[in-house]
Amino acid sequence: MTMDTETPVNAAAGLPEDAHQLTAKLRGAAIEALPPDKLMPDRQPAYVASWIYVFGILTISALAVVILTGLVLSIFGPDWWHLSTVGLFVNSLHLWSVEVFFFCMVIHLWGKFFMAAWRGRRRATWVTGLVTFVVSVAAAFTGYLSQQNFDSQWISTQAKDGINSIGAGAIFNVTNFGQMLMWHIVLLPIAVGILVGGHVLLVRLRGVVPPFAPPDRPTGGAAQPAPAVSEVQP
Amino acid sequence: MTAATDAATPRRRRSFKQDRDVEEWHGAYHPYDLIKEGIIAFVVVSLLVVGLAVIFSSPDDTPVTVKSWSTANPVDFATTAITELDGTSGTATYGPPYNSTTGASQSIGPISPESWFGVHHPIDTATDYVLAPLQTLPNTPEVQAAVSEYKSASPTQQAAWTKAYEDAVTKASFDNGKLTVPAGDYGPVATIIAGLTSMARSGALDGALLSTRQFYGADYTKPLLFLADGTYLADLGAAQHLSGDQWGMMNETGNYPGQAWLWLYTMWYQVPPFKTSANADFQVWGLMLVLTVLLALVPFIPGLRSIPRWTRIYRLIWRRHYKDLAAAAPGGTSP
């Protein structure tokens, strides 16, 4: 989109005559909520100084490796890795990236728990993170069911009892390889992708939660001028 | 929430709660390169994953087939087959979603979703696992005659034959490619089970169990449940530390970490009352659902959301911040 540099333009809303457009409104709202310097910050609060903060980006990095190796496995199909040395190696990359993904995600989750990272209108960030973990467990589970080996046989015949007990077995048949493969490579990855994307946007929107105030200053903590409660209710 | 926004939309302020609210940060900021951090993290994770894959590879134990089962342990196969024929196997008595066996569904009080959803993957074990596959065999007049005789007999007669055979098959032996059971009045059942065992050992039963209404198929429900009804698969699983009482739900074959994130789910099966409960699956799923919802809603639950502050583990995470704060405070008080 080109803009006349001589006409005063609100970058968020676009040209004045376009203000009624849904596109312009959406863009304006998005830029107002997440301006570029907030979406991609080059500064962090001084309290962000611990190794625990690294595990969020490590989790996303592991997810990227999971997706990339999964795409390679998808290109050649579900039989490939059983018959090819290269395929077995790619499957190994996929497996270990999943293990690293969960390792980092669990540390990230409990780190955020002990920071009470939901404080200050960050509850949706916590909830989306937790839901991402649960959906990721389902994604990994369907991966184990899609392996076409003894593990798949064993896990499906054992897991069916739990799934059936809650009635879900009627529509989610863990012994149906075709159905589980579709869940593993289409439905659940899409869900994880959307959730992770939303989670990251919320992190950027709300920022990194500040530390608790010291015990002797319970409502006026972290070297702040004046208490300013960040959360209000209608 | 900025002050400007507050002014534009007047709202009632509520009291500050440490476990819910924060003061916005007005302190120092440090340079931070988001993209650089992401690239470094991706490279580190990739190298770690490549290293783990090179060193440990990944498990890929050959799946069990009906052929491999009946070849390795034909007596177990025959013992399972007769329970499929007489309707006493695990699958035959499972209930929903495979059949409508009365009282088989798990429940907590009147709550039984398994029953509510009903039968969605119908399996008639006698027909699907024994009689129908045998009827696909060519050039087996003796077996076909036995199947016809069995199907035309009264249920009482069928039950008498299968009961007698089921008692005898525990003393069966398999020599020179032939299943031998002690003499008895089994009617056509001995021919049926011997025929099915031969069919299984030839590999033909694997194909028959997968036959679908169309050419392609990807649903392995029938053969998998048949395999699970025998003891052969269970013994292989136990040898690989995969049984339920071995924390098997989070394990996988070999010495691999498996689904370690299922540890809590698996743990409940190791302790009373779930360990011995007939409704353990439903109870454990219900418990895990409650715990998961509680964890998701911690920010909204007074008391639970205070745990991080009470444990004070946050002091380790933000130790540098508190150290700086203490140093900057008049008199250098410690937090």
Contacts between the chains, C-beta under 8 A, distances in Angstrom:
chain1	res1	chain2	res2	distance
A	40	B	34	5.6
A	40	B	35	7.5
A	41	B	32	6.4
A	41	B	34	6.4
A	42	B	31	6.5
A	42	B	32	6.1
A	42	B	33	6.7
A	42	B	34	7.2
A	43	B	29	4.1
A	43	B	30	6.7
A	43	B	31	6.4
A	43	B	32	5.8
A	44	B	29	6.4
A	44	B	30	5.6
A	44	B	31	8.0
A	44	B	32	3.9
A	45	B	25	4.7
A	45	B	27	6.6
A	45	B	28	7.5
A	45	B	29	5.9
A	45	B	30	7.8
A	46	B	27	5.7
A	46	B	28	4.1
A	46	B	29	6.5
A	46	B	30	5.6
A	46	B	321	7.0
A	46	B	324	7.5
A	47	B	25	7.3
A	47	B	27	7.4
A	47	B	318	5.6
A	47	B	320	7.7
A	47	B	321	4.1
A	48	B	30	7.6
A	48	B	32	7.6
A	49	B	30	7.9
A	49	B	318	8.0
A	49	B	320	4.8
A	49	B	321	7.0
A	50	B	317	4.9
A	50	B	318	7.0
A	50	B	319	7.9
A	50	B	320	7.5
A	52	B	317	5.4
A	54	B	37	7.9
A	54	B	41	7.0
A	57	B	37	5.7
A	57	B	38	5.8
A	57	B	41	4.4
A	58	B	41	5.2
A	58	B	44	7.5
A	58	B	45	6.0
A	60	B	38	7.5
A	60	B	41	7.5
A	61	B	38	7.1
A	61	B	41	4.2
A	61	B	42	4.3
A	61	B	44	7.4
A	61	B	45	4.2
A	61	B	46	7.7
A	62	B	45	5.0
A	62	B	49	7.5
A	64	B	42	6.1
A	64	B	45	8.0
A	65	B	42	7.6
A	65	B	45	5.9
A	65	B	46	5.8
A	65	B	49	5.5
A	81	B	60	7.6
A	82	B	60	6.2
A	88	B	57	6.7
A	88	B	58	6.8
A	88	B	60	6.8
A	89	B	53	6.2
A	89	B	54	8.0
A	89	B	57	7.6
A	91	B	58	5.2
A	91	B	60	7.6
A	92	B	52	7.7
A	92	B	53	3.7
A	92	B	54	8.0
A	92	B	56	7.3
A	92	B	57	5.0
A	92	B	58	4.1
A	93	B	49	5.6
A	93	B	50	6.8
A	93	B	53	4.8
A	94	B	58	7.9
A	95	B	53	7.6
A	95	B	58	4.4
A	95	B	256	7.8
A	96	B	48	7.9
A	96	B	49	4.8
A	96	B	52	4.0
A	96	B	53	5.2
A	96	B	56	7.3
A	96	B	58	7.6
A	97	B	45	7.4
A	97	B	49	4.7
A	99	B	52	7.5
A	99	B	257	5.6
A	99	B	260	7.9
A	100	B	45	6.0
A	100	B	48	6.2
A	100	B	49	5.9
A	100	B	52	7.6
A	102	B	260	7.2
A	102	B	261	5.0
A	104	B	45	8.0
A	106	B	261	6.7
A	111	B	317	6.9
A	113	B	298	7.4
A	113	B	307	7.9
A	113	B	308	6.2
A	114	B	308	4.8
A	114	B	311	6.6
A	114	B	313	4.2
A	114	B	314	5.6
A	114	B	317	6.8
A	115	B	308	6.6
A	115	B	314	5.6
A	115	B	317	6.0
A	115	B	318	7.9
A	116	B	19	5.8
A	116	B	305	6.6
A	116	B	308	4.1
A	116	B	309	6.5
A	116	B	314	7.2
A	118	B	20	7.8
A	118	B	298	7.1
A	118	B	299	3.4
A	118	B	305	7.1
A	119	B	18	7.9
A	119	B	19	6.8
A	119	B	20	6.0
A	119	B	21	6.1
A	119	B	22	4.6
A	119	B	299	7.9
A	120	B	21	6.0
A	120	B	22	3.6
A	120	B	24	7.4
A	121	B	1	6.9
A	122	B	299	7.9
A	123	B	299	4.1
A	123	B	300	6.8
A	126	B	296	7.8
A	126	B	298	7.2
A	126	B	299	5.4
A	127	B	296	5.4
A	127	B	297	7.7
A	127	B	299	7.5
A	130	B	292	7.7
A	130	B	295	6.0
A	130	B	296	4.5
A	131	B	296	6.7
A	134	B	292	6.2
A	137	B	259	7.8
A	137	B	261	5.9
A	137	B	262	7.3
A	140	B	259	6.4
A	140	B	261	7.6
A	141	B	259	6.9
A	144	B	252	7.2
A	144	B	259	6.7
A	147	B	60	7.4
A	148	B	63	6.8
A	149	B	59	7.5
A	149	B	60	5.1
A	149	B	61	5.5
A	149	B	62	6.8
A	149	B	63	5.4
A	150	B	61	3.8
A	150	B	62	6.5
A	150	B	63	5.3
A	150	B	64	6.5
A	150	B	236	7.2
A	150	B	240	7.8
A	150	B	253	6.0
A	151	B	59	6.5
A	151	B	61	6.7
A	151	B	252	5.0
A	151	B	253	5.5
A	152	B	63	7.2
A	153	B	63	5.4
A	153	B	64	6.2
A	153	B	224	6.2
A	153	B	227	6.8
A	153	B	233	7.1
A	154	B	233	7.3
A	154	B	236	8.0
A	154	B	237	5.1
A	154	B	240	7.8
A	154	B	242	5.4
A	154	B	248	7.9
A	154	B	253	8.0
A	155	B	249	7.9
A	155	B	252	7.8
A	156	B	220	8.0
A	156	B	224	6.0
A	157	B	224	5.5
A	157	B	225	7.1
A	157	B	227	7.1
A	157	B	228	4.0
A	157	B	233	7.2
A	158	B	237	7.8
A	158	B	242	7.7
A	158	B	244	6.9
A	158	B	248	7.0
A	158	B	249	6.5
A	159	B	249	7.4
A	161	B	281	4.7
A	162	B	281	4.5
A	162	B	284	7.1
A	162	B	285	5.6
A	164	B	96	7.1
A	164	B	97	6.1
A	164	B	114	5.7
A	164	B	281	7.6
A	165	B	106	4.4
A	165	B	113	7.6
A	165	B	114	5.6
A	165	B	279	7.6
A	165	B	281	3.8
A	165	B	282	3.9
A	165	B	285	6.0
A	166	B	113	5.3
A	166	B	114	7.4
A	166	B	282	6.6
A	166	B	285	5.0
A	166	B	286	7.9
A	167	B	113	3.0
A	167	B	114	5.5
A	167	B	116	5.9
A	167	B	117	4.1
A	168	B	113	7.9
A	169	B	96	7.8
A	169	B	97	4.9
A	169	B	114	7.5
A	169	B	117	7.6
A	169	B	120	7.5
A	169	B	121	7.8
A	170	B	96	7.3
A	170	B	97	4.8
A	170	B	117	3.8
A	170	B	118	7.0
A	170	B	120	4.1
A	171	B	117	7.9
A	171	B	120	7.1
A	173	B	97	7.8
A	173	B	120	7.8
A	173	B	121	6.1
A	173	B	219	7.4
A	173	B	221	6.3
A	175	B	219	7.5
A	175	B	220	5.7
A	175	B	221	4.2
A	175	B	224	4.5
A	175	B	225	6.8
A	176	B	218	6.9
A	176	B	219	4.5
A	176	B	220	7.0
A	176	B	221	6.0
A	177	B	218	5.0
A	177	B	219	7.1
A	177	B	220	5.4
A	178	B	217	7.9
A	178	B	218	2.7
A	178	B	219	6.4
A	179	B	218	7.6
A	179	B	219	7.5
A	181	B	218	7.5
A	207	B	25	7.7
A	209	B	22	6.3
A	210	B	22	5.0
A	210	B	23	6.5
A	210	B	24	7.3
A	210	B	25	4.9
A	211	B	314	6.7
A	211	B	318	4.2
A	211	B	321	5.2
A	211	B	322	7.2
A	212	B	18	6.3
A	212	B	309	5.9
A	212	B	314	5.7
A	212	B	318	7.8
A	213	B	18	6.7
A	213	B	23	7.2
A	214	B	322	6.7
A	214	B	325	6.4
A	214	B	335	3.8
A	215	B	335	6.6
A	216	B	333	7.0
A	216	B	335	7.5
A	218	B	18	5.7
A	219	B	16	4.6
A	219	B	18	7.4
A	220	B	23	7.2
A	221	B	23	5.9
A	222	B	23	6.5
A	222	B	25	6.7
A	222	B	27	6.3
A	222	B	321	6.9
A	222	B	325	6.8
A	223	B	27	5.1
A	223	B	324	7.9
A	223	B	325	5.7
A	223	B	328	6.5
A	224	B	23	4.8
A	224	B	25	7.8
A	224	B	26	5.7
A	224	B	27	7.4
A	225	B	26	6.4
A	227	B	16	6.4
A	227	B	23	6.0
A	228	B	3	7.4
A	228	B	23	5.8
A	228	B	24	6.1
A	229	B	13	6.3
A	229	B	14	7.5
A	229	B	16	4.9
A	229	B	21	5.2
A	229	B	23	7.6
A	230	B	1	5.5
A	230	B	21	6.0
A	230	B	22	5.5
A	230	B	23	6.9
A	230	B	24	5.3
A	231	B	1	7.0
A	231	B	14	7.6
A	231	B	20	6.6
A	231	B	21	4.8
A	232	B	1	6.4
A	232	B	6	6.8
A	232	B	11	4.4
A	232	B	12	7.1
A	232	B	13	5.6
A	232	B	14	6.7
A	233	B	11	6.8
A	233	B	12	6.8
A	233	B	14	5.6
A	234	B	11	5.7
A	234	B	12	7.5
